[in-house]
């Protein structure tokens, strides 16, 4: 595997379910990100981890709970979601925070909340 | 703050036509500039980047030049193919974790 991988690629869940999204990066990077991409809205940065420490949390509802057990893996735990949380969730990684540090994205998880 | 403005789409072209997508930015200091492409059903892929003024990024026949005097980073391709149909995002990054994206431009190329 190379680059950034995400599983599952598609997920359908009810509002009372609990599920988790998984991201893995094979690039040796130190920072990992969760983004939300909704139809007709700009990409939203949700969380940033650097060396397993959360460095940004952009006013995301508590029904989204991130976890970064090591610098290669990132999870997004979901519980009691709302239909408006249906979106494409993208994971990304970068070497660091510098202006030249490129963020590389995974293929995304398409989430549908019923 | 930092912001990116892209031309609104959708853009529809015939194969072998010339493509230009305008992108302008607002930022202090010396940001890096990026173009990402999103094919249907996929995540974002880095298309090209430029890290300082007058740099030209290029990849897969696409080019963009970092113009500090006009605060622009327009994307161009001389002869598009059907496989270039996608959403294109211009983005800006300074020395922090935040990547500021434009709204995206949907491009459709007809055979």
gemmi code that builds the backbone of each chain (N, CA, C; Angstrom):
import gemmi

chains = {
    "A": [
        ("UNK", (0.856, -1.201, 0.000), (0.000, 0.000, 0.000), (0.882, 1.238, 0.000)),
        ("UNK", (0.464, 2.208, -0.752), (1.204, 3.461, -0.772), (0.249, 4.618, -0.498)),
        ("UNK", (0.824, 5.768, -0.104), (0.018, 6.963, 0.058), (-0.865, 6.900, 1.285)),
        ("UNK", (-2.058, 7.408, 1.148), (-3.022, 7.493, 2.241), (-4.217, 6.617, 1.895)),
        ("UNK", (-4.542, 5.687, 2.785), (-5.680, 4.804, 2.554), (-6.757, 5.053, 3.597)),
        ("UNK", (-7.996, 4.829, 3.201), (-9.127, 5.027, 4.097), (-10.082, 3.856, 3.971)),
        ("UNK", (-10.628, 3.428, 5.107), (-11.659, 2.396, 5.115), (-12.729, 2.754, 6.131)),
        ("UNK", (-13.994, 2.394, 5.863), (-14.473, 1.865, 4.593), (-14.586, 2.975, 3.554)),
        ("UNK", (-14.813, 2.625, 2.318), (-15.017, 3.640, 1.287), (-16.444, 4.185, 1.307)),
        ("UNK", (-17.370, 3.347, 1.728), (-18.773, 3.759, 1.823), (-19.336, 3.252, 3.147)),
        ("UNK", (-20.171, 4.064, 3.780), (-20.764, 3.679, 5.053), (-22.166, 4.271, 5.147)),
        ("UNK", (-23.115, 3.414, 5.478), (-24.486, 3.866, 5.730), (-24.796, 3.522, 7.179)),
        ("UNK", (-25.274, 4.494, 7.939), (-25.569, 4.237, 9.337), (-26.816, 4.987, 9.781)),
        ("UNK", (-27.466, 4.413, 10.771), (-28.609, 5.075, 11.371), (-28.140, 6.063, 12.414)),
        ("UNK", (-29.033, 6.925, 12.850), (-28.661, 7.986, 13.789), (-28.246, 7.453, 15.148)),
        ("UNK", (-28.634, 6.233, 15.482), (-28.282, 5.710, 16.805), (-27.063, 4.791, 16.780)),
        ("UNK", (-26.515, 4.572, 15.575), (-25.357, 3.673, 15.473), (-24.085, 4.328, 15.970)),
        ("UNK", (-23.086, 3.469, 16.229), (-21.716, 3.924, 16.464), (-20.827, 3.237, 15.438)),
        ("UNK", (-20.031, 4.020, 14.748), (-19.118, 3.476, 13.754), (-17.805, 4.245, 13.817)),
        ("UNK", (-16.791, 3.693, 13.148), (-15.494, 4.379, 13.096), (-14.957, 4.383, 11.677)),
        ("UNK", (-14.340, 5.500, 11.313), (-13.605, 5.613, 10.054), (-12.119, 5.455, 10.361)),
        ("UNK", (-11.431, 4.781, 9.452), (-10.002, 4.538, 9.661), (-9.190, 5.155, 8.528)),
        ("UNK", (-8.045, 5.703, 8.889), (-7.112, 6.268, 7.914), (-5.719, 5.775, 8.249)),
        ("UNK", (-4.963, 5.438, 7.229), (-3.580, 5.024, 7.422), (-2.711, 5.698, 6.372)),
        ("UNK", (-1.583, 6.247, 6.816), (-0.664, 6.861, 5.852), (0.653, 6.101, 5.839)),
        ("UNK", (1.174, 5.909, 4.625), (2.395, 5.120, 4.404), (3.519, 6.019, 3.897)),
        ("UNK", (3.468, 7.295, 4.265), (4.401, 8.287, 3.729), (5.431, 8.733, 4.748)),
        ("UNK", (5.350, 8.228, 5.971), (6.281, 8.635, 7.008), (6.051, 10.052, 7.499)),
        ("UNK", (4.835, 10.548, 7.343), (4.509, 11.907, 7.748), (4.241, 12.015, 9.248)),
        ("UNK", (4.307, 13.265, 9.730), (4.097, 13.503, 11.158), (2.734, 14.091, 11.488)),
        ("UNK", (2.040, 14.639, 10.497), (0.750, 15.291, 10.746), (-0.354, 14.595, 9.958)),
        ("UNK", (-1.533, 14.494, 10.569), (-2.695, 13.887, 9.920), (-3.923, 14.743, 10.165)),
        ("UNK", (-4.844, 14.700, 9.218), (-5.980, 15.620, 9.195), (-7.277, 14.878, 8.867)),
        ("UNK", (-8.379, 15.378, 9.408), (-9.715, 15.000, 8.951), (-10.385, 16.239, 8.354)),
        ("UNK", (-10.950, 16.049, 7.149), (-11.741, 17.071, 6.480), (-13.135, 16.522, 6.203)),
        ("UNK", (-14.103, 17.445, 6.131), (-15.453, 17.101, 5.716), (-15.762, 17.838, 4.418)),
        ("UNK", (-16.277, 17.090, 3.421), (-16.664, 17.707, 2.149), (-18.147, 17.445, 1.909)),
        ("UNK", (-18.933, 18.497, 2.047), (-20.378, 18.402, 1.808), (-20.703, 19.034, 0.464)),
        ("UNK", (-21.798, 18.593, -0.114), (-22.231, 19.164, -1.388), (-22.478, 20.659, -1.221)),
        ("UNK", (-22.045, 21.428, -2.183), (-22.284, 22.870, -2.239), (-21.602, 23.662, -1.125)),
        ("UNK", (-20.688, 23.054, -0.365), (-19.991, 23.766, 0.705), (-18.486, 23.596, 0.531)),
        ("UNK", (-17.703, 24.564, 1.013), (-16.249, 24.415, 0.924), (-15.760, 23.283, 1.816)),
        ("UNK", (-14.588, 22.803, 1.506), (-13.951, 21.800, 2.358), (-13.752, 22.366, 3.759)),
        ("UNK", (-14.101, 21.562, 4.776), (-13.983, 22.007, 6.162), (-12.929, 21.175, 6.871)),
        ("UNK", (-11.943, 21.859, 7.451), (-10.965, 21.171, 8.278), (-11.602, 20.872, 9.625)),
        ("UNK", (-11.552, 19.599, 10.044), (-12.178, 19.210, 11.320), (-11.129, 19.105, 12.424)),
        ("UNK", (-10.123, 18.276, 12.195), (-9.122, 18.007, 13.232), (-7.740, 17.895, 12.596)),
        ("UNK", (-6.721, 18.252, 13.406), (-5.340, 18.076, 13.008), (-4.591, 17.425, 14.161)),
        ("UNK", (-3.782, 16.416, 13.813), (-2.896, 15.793, 14.785), (-1.466, 15.935, 14.292)),
        ("UNK", (-0.578, 16.264, 15.212), (0.843, 16.284, 14.911), (1.554, 15.429, 15.940)),
        ("UNK", (2.256, 14.423, 15.471), (2.955, 13.489, 16.364), (2.015, 12.989, 17.459)),
        ("UNK", (0.836, 12.599, 17.015), (-0.200, 11.992, 17.864), (-0.850, 12.959, 18.852)),
        ("UNK", (-0.513, 14.233, 18.758), (-1.144, 15.210, 19.647), (-2.106, 16.077, 18.833)),
        ("UNK", (-3.309, 16.273, 19.360), (-4.270, 17.091, 18.636), (-3.851, 18.549, 18.699)),
        ("UNK", (-3.720, 19.184, 17.544), (-3.259, 20.572, 17.526), (-4.342, 21.532, 17.051)),
        ("UNK", (-5.390, 20.994, 16.421), (-6.514, 21.834, 16.015), (-7.806, 21.049, 16.120)),
        ("UNK", (-8.838, 21.776, 16.559), (-10.172, 21.198, 16.669), (-11.126, 22.325, 16.313)),
        ("UNK", (-11.613, 22.315, 15.100), (-12.334, 23.478, 14.590), (-13.826, 23.438, 14.884)),
        ("UNK", (-14.178, 23.577, 16.142), (-15.586, 23.681, 16.563), (-16.429, 22.544, 16.006)),
        ("UNK", (-15.913, 21.348, 16.098), (-16.631, 20.183, 15.590), (-17.518, 19.620, 16.708)),
        ("UNK", (-18.775, 19.246, 16.390), (-19.652, 18.680, 17.430), (-19.033, 17.447, 18.080)),
        ("UNK", (-19.379, 17.235, 19.326), (-18.776, 16.141, 20.099), (-19.211, 14.763, 19.616)),
        ("UNK", (-20.180, 14.689, 18.732), (-20.560, 13.380, 18.179), (-19.478, 12.843, 17.230)),
        ("UNK", (-18.509, 13.682, 16.900), (-17.319, 13.256, 16.153), (-16.143, 13.224, 17.137)),
        ("UNK", (-15.494, 12.074, 17.248), (-14.404, 11.934, 18.214), (-13.188, 11.342, 17.522)),
        ("UNK", (-12.111, 12.127, 17.376), (-10.927, 11.602, 16.694), (-10.018, 10.849, 17.645)),
        ("UNK", (-9.195, 9.995, 17.054), (-8.193, 9.268, 17.825), (-6.979, 9.052, 16.946)),
        ("UNK", (-5.795, 9.289, 17.498), (-4.554, 9.107, 16.740), (-3.597, 8.281, 17.588)),
        ("UNK", (-3.631, 6.952, 17.478), (-2.809, 6.108, 18.344), (-1.318, 6.151, 18.015)),
        ("UNK", (-0.989, 6.469, 16.771), (0.416, 6.613, 16.364), (0.445, 7.498, 15.122)),
        ("UNK", (1.609, 7.836, 14.657), (1.704, 8.818, 13.575), (1.239, 8.282, 12.227)),
        ("UNK", (0.961, 6.987, 12.126), (0.514, 6.416, 10.857), (-0.986, 6.175, 10.776)),
        ("UNK", (-1.665, 6.221, 11.909), (-3.079, 5.866, 11.943), (-3.912, 6.977, 12.566)),
        ("UNK", (-5.082, 7.164, 11.980), (-6.025, 8.165, 12.478), (-7.427, 7.583, 12.351)),
        ("UNK", (-8.214, 7.766, 13.415), (-9.585, 7.271, 13.411), (-10.540, 8.434, 13.640)),
        ("UNK", (-11.751, 8.261, 13.147), (-12.834, 9.193, 13.470), (-14.013, 8.360, 13.950)),
        ("UNK", (-14.278, 8.453, 15.261), (-15.376, 7.699, 15.864), (-16.658, 8.521, 15.771)),
        ("UNK", (-17.714, 7.851, 15.331), (-18.982, 8.522, 15.053), (-20.077, 7.951, 15.945)),
        ("UNK", (-20.863, 8.819, 16.559), (-22.003, 8.324, 17.346), (-23.096, 9.375, 17.387)),
        ("UNK", (-24.316, 8.878, 17.312), (-25.513, 9.723, 17.356), (-25.450, 10.821, 16.300)),
        ("UNK", (-25.164, 10.428, 15.075), (-25.034, 11.421, 14.005), (-26.400, 11.883, 13.519)),
        ("UNK", (-26.390, 12.986, 12.781), (-27.582, 13.575, 12.195), (-27.526, 13.428, 10.677)),
        ("UNK", (-28.672, 13.456, 10.003), (-28.641, 13.354, 8.537), (-27.751, 14.402, 7.883)),
        ("UNK", (-27.638, 15.595, 8.463), (-26.792, 16.631, 7.852), (-25.297, 16.325, 7.965)),
        ("UNK", (-24.955, 15.253, 8.692), (-23.553, 14.828, 8.750), (-23.182, 13.966, 7.550)),
        ("UNK", (-24.132, 13.632, 6.720), (-23.836, 12.884, 5.492), (-22.906, 13.723, 4.625)),
        ("UNK", (-21.783, 13.113, 4.220), (-20.759, 13.862, 3.483), (-19.641, 12.900, 3.086)),
        ("UNK", (-18.664, 13.426, 2.385), (-17.423, 12.695, 2.104), (-16.402, 13.126, 3.156)),
        ("UNK", (-15.856, 12.175, 3.890), (-14.860, 12.466, 4.914), (-13.493, 12.085, 4.369)),
        ("UNK", (-12.629, 13.084, 4.324), (-11.313, 12.918, 3.735), (-10.244, 12.981, 4.807)),
        ("UNK", (-9.306, 12.082, 4.711), (-8.133, 12.087, 5.571), (-6.955, 12.595, 4.751)),
        ("UNK", (-6.030, 13.267, 5.385), (-4.829, 13.756, 4.701), (-3.637, 13.651, 5.652)),
        ("UNK", (-2.447, 13.703, 5.082), (-1.246, 13.741, 5.907), (-0.228, 14.686, 5.282)),
        ("UNK", (0.690, 15.167, 6.107), (1.784, 16.011, 5.625), (2.988, 15.803, 6.519)),
        ("UNK", (4.154, 16.218, 6.026), (5.363, 16.066, 6.815), (5.328, 16.968, 8.043)),
        ("UNK", (4.857, 18.208, 7.836), (4.816, 19.159, 8.940), (3.854, 20.285, 8.646)),
        ("UNK", (4.073, 21.432, 9.275), (3.156, 22.573, 9.151), (3.708, 23.687, 8.271)),
        ("UNK", (4.874, 23.504, 7.702), (5.471, 24.561, 6.901), (4.680, 24.859, 5.644)),
        ("UNK", (4.918, 26.041, 5.087), (4.139, 26.446, 3.910), (4.394, 25.535, 2.718)),
        ("UNK", (5.549, 24.912, 2.667), (5.854, 24.026, 1.529), (5.481, 22.567, 1.806)),
        ("UNK", (4.955, 22.279, 2.989), (4.584, 20.903, 3.321), (3.246, 20.557, 2.681)),
        ("UNK", (3.302, 19.728, 1.672), (2.111, 19.371, 0.905), (1.247, 18.392, 1.687)),
        ("UNK", (-0.054, 18.602, 1.631), (-0.994, 17.651, 2.212), (-1.426, 16.659, 1.133)),
        ("UNK", (-1.340, 15.374, 1.470), (-1.730, 14.297, 0.567), (-2.999, 13.643, 1.112)),
        ("UNK", (-3.962, 13.473, 0.229), (-5.293, 13.025, 0.634), (-5.540, 11.559, 0.299)),
        ("UNK", (-6.388, 10.947, 1.128), (-6.901, 9.630, 0.827), (-8.116, 9.705, -0.076)),
        ("UNK", (-8.691, 8.550, -0.430), (-9.826, 8.520, -1.357), (-11.149, 8.920, -0.719)),
        ("UNK", (-11.186, 8.974, 0.609), (-12.400, 9.403, 1.289), (-13.329, 8.261, 1.671)),
        ("UNK", (-14.165, 8.537, 2.671), (-15.271, 7.650, 3.046), (-16.566, 8.401, 2.797)),
        ("UNK", (-17.421, 7.831, 1.952), (-18.731, 8.442, 1.684), (-19.695, 7.974, 2.757)),
        ("UNK", (-20.099, 8.883, 3.639), (-20.976, 8.552, 4.764), (-22.396, 9.021, 4.483)),
        ("UNK", (-23.346, 8.113, 4.685), (-24.758, 8.456, 4.591), (-25.415, 8.135, 5.926)),
        ("UNK", (-26.060, 9.136, 6.521), (-26.757, 8.971, 7.799), (-28.256, 8.975, 7.534)),
        ("UNK", (-28.900, 7.883, 7.907), (-30.336, 7.757, 7.625), (-31.174, 8.221, 8.807)),
    ],
    "B": [
        ("UNK", (-7.373, 37.719, 6.736), (-7.002, 36.315, 6.733), (-6.709, 35.835, 5.321)),
        ("UNK", (-6.351, 34.562, 5.224), (-6.052, 33.978, 3.923), (-7.327, 33.555, 3.219)),
        ("UNK", (-7.378, 33.776, 1.911), (-8.536, 33.313, 1.147), (-8.150, 33.079, -0.301)),
        ("UNK", (-8.934, 32.233, -0.951), (-8.714, 31.888, -2.353), (-10.035, 32.048, -3.099)),
        ("UNK", (-9.978, 32.672, -4.243), (-11.162, 32.850, -5.076), (-10.915, 32.205, -6.433)),
        ("UNK", (-11.813, 31.298, -6.801), (-11.728, 30.643, -8.098), (-12.875, 31.070, -8.981)),
        ("UNK", (-12.659, 30.972, -10.287), (-13.763, 31.257, -11.193), (-14.863, 30.218, -10.976)),
        ("UNK", (-16.083, 30.665, -11.091), (-17.201, 29.760, -10.878), (-17.404, 28.881, -12.103)),
        ("UNK", (-17.816, 27.680, -11.860), (-18.153, 26.793, -12.965), (-19.656, 26.701, -13.090)),
        ("UNK", (-20.131, 25.647, -13.720), (-19.292, 24.636, -14.365), (-18.735, 25.123, -15.699)),
        ("UNK", (-17.639, 24.502, -16.087), (-17.016, 24.785, -17.376), (-17.182, 23.552, -18.247)),
        ("UNK", (-17.695, 23.739, -19.446), (-17.874, 22.643, -20.390), (-17.080, 22.948, -21.648)),
        ("UNK", (-16.257, 21.986, -22.043), (-15.361, 22.174, -23.187), (-15.457, 20.978, -24.119)),
        ("UNK", (-15.014, 21.175, -25.342), (-14.831, 20.058, -26.254), (-13.402, 19.543, -26.138)),
        ("UNK", (-13.220, 18.277, -26.483), (-11.878, 17.695, -26.471), (-10.927, 18.528, -27.322)),
        ("UNK", (-9.680, 18.648, -26.856), (-8.611, 19.403, -27.507), (-8.750, 20.914, -27.353)),
        ("UNK", (-9.740, 21.373, -26.631), (-9.866, 22.811, -26.382), (-8.848, 23.251, -25.328)),
        ("UNK", (-8.649, 24.574, -25.231), (-7.754, 25.171, -24.240), (-8.541, 25.457, -22.963)),
        ("UNK", (-7.945, 25.086, -21.838), (-8.615, 25.282, -20.551), (-7.846, 26.301, -19.713)),
        ("UNK", (-8.572, 27.250, -19.153), (-8.019, 28.159, -18.147), (-8.996, 28.223, -16.989)),
        ("UNK", (-8.485, 28.058, -15.784), (-9.286, 28.264, -14.578), (-8.572, 29.333, -13.763)),
        ("UNK", (-9.260, 30.433, -13.535), (-8.654, 31.546, -12.808), (-8.673, 31.324, -11.302)),
        ("UNK", (-7.588, 31.713, -10.650), (-7.480, 31.636, -9.200), (-6.720, 32.856, -8.713)),
        ("UNK", (-7.301, 33.565, -7.763), (-6.601, 34.667, -7.113), (-6.629, 34.436, -5.611)),
        ("UNK", (-5.679, 35.042, -4.914), (-5.584, 34.787, -3.486), (-5.346, 36.065, -2.707)),
        ("UNK", (-5.643, 35.987, -1.437), (-5.330, 37.043, -0.482), (-4.576, 36.405, 0.665)),
        ("UNK", (-3.390, 36.920, 0.944), (-2.596, 36.370, 2.043), (-1.502, 37.349, 2.394)),
        ("UNK", (-1.054, 37.280, 3.626), (0.131, 38.023, 4.018), (1.333, 37.088, 3.916)),
        ("UNK", (2.486, 37.672, 3.810), (3.683, 36.858, 3.763), (3.856, 36.124, 2.450)),
        ("UNK", (4.415, 34.917, 2.538), (4.815, 34.185, 1.335), (4.204, 32.780, 1.344)),
        ("UNK", (2.948, 32.688, 0.919), (2.315, 31.368, 0.938), (2.812, 30.485, -0.196)),
        ("UNK", (2.560, 29.193, -0.084), (2.670, 28.276, -1.207), (1.291, 28.118, -1.822)),
        ("UNK", (1.261, 27.819, -3.108), (-0.001, 27.694, -3.838), (-0.089, 26.321, -4.494)),
        ("UNK", (-1.291, 25.783, -4.525), (-1.499, 24.415, -4.977), (-2.731, 24.347, -5.887)),
        ("UNK", (-2.707, 23.385, -6.798), (-3.910, 22.943, -7.487), (-4.103, 21.460, -7.172)),
        ("UNK", (-5.316, 21.151, -6.711), (-5.723, 19.766, -6.488), (-6.826, 19.424, -7.480)),
        ("UNK", (-6.932, 18.131, -7.825), (-7.980, 17.666, -8.721), (-8.741, 16.533, -8.042)),
        ("UNK", (-10.047, 16.545, -8.217), (-10.898, 15.496, -7.643), (-11.709, 14.868, -8.768)),
        ("UNK", (-11.378, 13.631, -9.103), (-12.134, 12.892, -10.112), (-13.395, 12.315, -9.464)),
        ("UNK", (-14.414, 12.031, -10.240), (-15.685, 11.543, -9.664), (-15.497, 10.353, -8.737)),
        ("UNK", (-16.053, 10.469, -7.538), (-16.009, 9.366, -6.582), (-14.667, 9.176, -5.892)),
        ("UNK", (-13.765, 10.129, -6.022), (-12.434, 9.973, -5.437), (-12.085, 11.125, -4.502)),
        ("UNK", (-10.936, 10.990, -3.846), (-10.442, 12.059, -3.000), (-9.675, 13.083, -3.812)),
        ("UNK", (-9.013, 14.008, -3.121), (-8.245, 15.054, -3.793), (-6.844, 14.545, -4.121)),
        ("UNK", (-6.388, 14.847, -5.320), (-5.025, 14.506, -5.717), (-4.267, 15.799, -5.991)),
        ("UNK", (-3.051, 15.868, -5.530), (-2.223, 17.024, -5.843), (-1.933, 17.023, -7.337)),
        ("UNK", (-2.215, 18.125, -7.993), (-1.937, 18.253, -9.426), (-0.598, 18.955, -9.632)),
        ("UNK", (-0.405, 20.106, -8.972), (0.860, 20.817, -9.066), (0.930, 21.847, -7.947)),
        ("UNK", (2.140, 22.379, -7.751), (2.294, 23.384, -6.705), (3.419, 24.339, -7.073)),
        ("UNK", (3.434, 25.484, -6.391), (4.518, 26.455, -6.533), (4.748, 27.092, -5.174)),
        ("UNK", (5.992, 27.240, -4.799), (6.287, 27.682, -3.442), (6.809, 29.105, -3.345)),
        ("UNK", (7.130, 29.732, -4.467), (7.564, 31.129, -4.392), (7.217, 31.843, -5.693)),
        ("UNK", (7.291, 33.163, -5.629), (6.901, 33.995, -6.771), (7.684, 33.615, -8.024)),
        ("UNK", (6.972, 33.600, -9.146), (7.492, 33.300, -10.483), (7.769, 31.811, -10.711)),
        ("UNK", (7.574, 30.975, -9.688), (7.667, 29.525, -9.893), (6.552, 29.078, -10.821)),
        ("UNK", (6.852, 28.098, -11.658), (5.826, 27.471, -12.488), (5.701, 26.021, -12.064)),
        ("UNK", (4.492, 25.627, -11.686), (4.227, 24.219, -11.424), (3.658, 23.584, -12.680)),
        ("UNK", (3.999, 22.308, -12.928), (3.465, 21.633, -14.107), (3.340, 20.145, -13.846)),
        ("UNK", (2.328, 19.547, -14.472), (2.089, 18.109, -14.317), (0.981, 17.707, -15.286)),
        ("UNK", (1.140, 16.607, -15.961), (0.114, 16.031, -16.848), (-0.382, 17.031, -17.891)),
        ("UNK", (0.477, 17.939, -18.329), (0.096, 18.923, -19.331), (-0.514, 20.184, -18.757)),
        ("UNK", (-0.764, 20.204, -17.445), (-1.287, 21.395, -16.772), (-0.116, 22.263, -16.289)),
        ("UNK", (-0.330, 23.573, -16.296), (0.664, 24.512, -15.802), (-0.005, 25.628, -15.017)),
        ("UNK", (0.724, 26.181, -14.046), (0.264, 27.371, -13.339), (1.497, 28.119, -12.850)),
        ("UNK", (1.476, 29.446, -12.960), (2.602, 30.277, -12.547), (2.188, 31.159, -11.389)),
        ("UNK", (2.992, 31.183, -10.367), (2.766, 31.964, -9.145), (3.106, 33.428, -9.462)),
        ("UNK", (2.070, 34.265, -9.556), (2.248, 35.680, -9.896), (1.948, 36.527, -8.664)),
        ("UNK", (3.009, 37.006, -8.018), (2.807, 37.774, -6.791), (2.229, 39.155, -7.097)),
        ("UNK", (2.620, 39.714, -8.236), (2.169, 41.075, -8.550), (0.669, 41.136, -8.810)),
        ("UNK", (0.103, 40.033, -9.303), (-1.348, 39.994, -9.542), (-2.050, 39.055, -8.559)),
        ("UNK", (-1.342, 38.537, -7.583), (-1.826, 37.551, -6.603), (-2.681, 36.486, -7.277)),
        ("UNK", (-2.079, 35.846, -8.294), (-2.844, 34.871, -9.064), (-2.056, 33.586, -9.261)),
        ("UNK", (-2.801, 32.514, -9.577), (-2.198, 31.204, -9.828), (-3.149, 30.463, -10.772)),
        ("UNK", (-3.286, 30.974, -11.967), (-4.254, 30.434, -12.931), (-3.780, 29.104, -13.502)),
        ("UNK", (-4.701, 28.180, -13.629), (-4.399, 26.844, -14.161), (-4.705, 26.815, -15.653)),
        ("UNK", (-3.784, 26.231, -16.446), (-3.981, 26.161, -17.891), (-3.588, 24.786, -18.409)),
        ("UNK", (-4.306, 24.378, -19.467), (-3.916, 23.191, -20.218), (-4.241, 23.440, -21.681)),
        ("UNK", (-3.309, 23.131, -22.530), (-3.450, 23.486, -23.936), (-4.444, 22.647, -24.707)),
        ("UNK", (-4.624, 21.389, -24.346), (-5.490, 20.497, -25.120), (-6.090, 19.473, -24.159)),
        ("UNK", (-7.344, 19.686, -23.760), (-7.945, 18.823, -22.743), (-8.486, 17.540, -23.365)),
        ("UNK", (-8.586, 16.534, -22.520), (-9.145, 15.245, -22.903), (-10.367, 14.948, -22.033)),
        ("UNK", (-11.166, 13.993, -22.472), (-12.348, 13.616, -21.687), (-11.952, 13.214, -20.266)),
        ("UNK", (-10.791, 12.588, -20.140), (-10.313, 12.123, -18.832), (-9.948, 13.268, -17.890)),
        ("UNK", (-9.898, 14.494, -18.384), (-9.642, 15.663, -17.530), (-10.908, 16.172, -16.844)),
        ("UNK", (-12.025, 15.572, -17.132), (-13.284, 15.954, -16.475), (-13.169, 15.675, -14.982)),
        ("UNK", (-13.335, 16.723, -14.173), (-13.096, 16.608, -12.733), (-13.446, 17.945, -12.089)),
        ("UNK", (-13.282, 17.994, -10.756), (-13.387, 19.253, -10.028), (-11.975, 19.687, -9.651)),
        ("UNK", (-11.657, 20.944, -9.914), (-10.327, 21.474, -9.672), (-10.387, 22.494, -8.531)),
        ("UNK", (-9.473, 22.347, -7.561), (-9.430, 23.218, -6.397), (-8.086, 23.945, -6.347)),
        ("UNK", (-8.137, 25.249, -6.202), (-6.963, 26.049, -5.928), (-6.829, 26.175, -4.405)),
        ("UNK", (-5.614, 26.157, -3.889), (-5.439, 26.210, -2.438), (-4.169, 26.975, -2.092)),
        ("UNK", (-4.147, 27.487, -0.886), (-3.050, 28.318, -0.388), (-2.632, 27.806, 0.986)),
        ("UNK", (-1.342, 27.863, 1.257), (-0.870, 27.434, 2.570), (0.246, 28.330, 3.057)),
        ("UNK", (0.108, 28.742, 4.322), (1.183, 29.471, 4.976), (1.833, 28.556, 6.009)),
        ("UNK", (2.583, 29.113, 6.940), (3.293, 28.296, 7.921), (2.400, 27.917, 9.086)),
        ("UNK", (1.341, 27.182, 8.771), (0.514, 26.571, 9.804), (-0.140, 25.354, 9.170)),
        ("UNK", (-1.044, 24.710, 9.880), (-1.611, 23.465, 9.366), (-2.754, 23.690, 8.386)),
        ("UNK", (-3.202, 24.936, 8.282), (-4.425, 25.180, 7.524), (-4.155, 25.346, 6.029)),
        ("UNK", (-4.900, 24.591, 5.234), (-4.871, 24.691, 3.776), (-6.173, 25.390, 3.378)),
        ("UNK", (-6.062, 26.580, 2.807), (-7.264, 27.347, 2.439), (-7.632, 27.028, 1.001)),
        ("UNK", (-8.841, 26.505, 0.795), (-9.288, 26.070, -0.524), (-10.234, 27.077, -1.159)),
        ("UNK", (-10.188, 27.131, -2.483), (-11.248, 27.788, -3.218), (-12.464, 26.875, -3.262)),
        ("UNK", (-13.535, 27.368, -3.867), (-14.804, 26.636, -3.879), (-14.799, 25.459, -4.837)),
        ("UNK", (-13.825, 25.397, -5.735), (-13.785, 24.317, -6.707), (-14.463, 24.704, -8.012)),
        ("UNK", (-13.900, 24.227, -9.106), (-14.462, 24.476, -10.436), (-14.685, 23.141, -11.124)),
        ("UNK", (-15.932, 22.868, -11.499), (-16.255, 21.619, -12.182), (-16.006, 21.772, -13.673)),
        ("UNK", (-15.202, 20.882, -14.213), (-14.864, 20.905, -15.637), (-15.394, 19.636, -16.290)),
        ("UNK", (-16.132, 19.788, -17.367), (-16.624, 18.656, -18.147), (-16.097, 18.792, -19.565)),
        ("UNK", (-15.444, 17.727, -20.036), (-14.903, 17.721, -21.393), (-15.714, 16.732, -22.220)),
        ("UNK", (-16.282, 17.212, -23.320), (-17.092, 16.365, -24.206), (-16.252, 15.859, -25.366)),
        ("UNK", (-16.511, 14.624, -25.730), (-15.792, 14.022, -26.868), (-16.236, 14.656, -28.181)),
    ],
}
model = gemmi.Model(1)
for chain_id, residues in chains.items():
    chain = gemmi.Chain(chain_id)
    for i, (resn, *xyz) in enumerate(residues, 1):
        res = gemmi.Residue()
        res.name, res.seqid = resn, gemmi.SeqId(i, " ")
        for name, pos in zip(("N", "CA", "C"), xyz):
            atom = gemmi.Atom()
            atom.name, atom.element = name, gemmi.Element(name[0])
            atom.pos, atom.b_iso = gemmi.Position(*pos), 0.0
            res.add_atom(atom)
        chain.add_residue(res)
    model.add_chain(chain)
structure = gemmi.Structure()
structure.add_model(model)
structure.setup_entities()
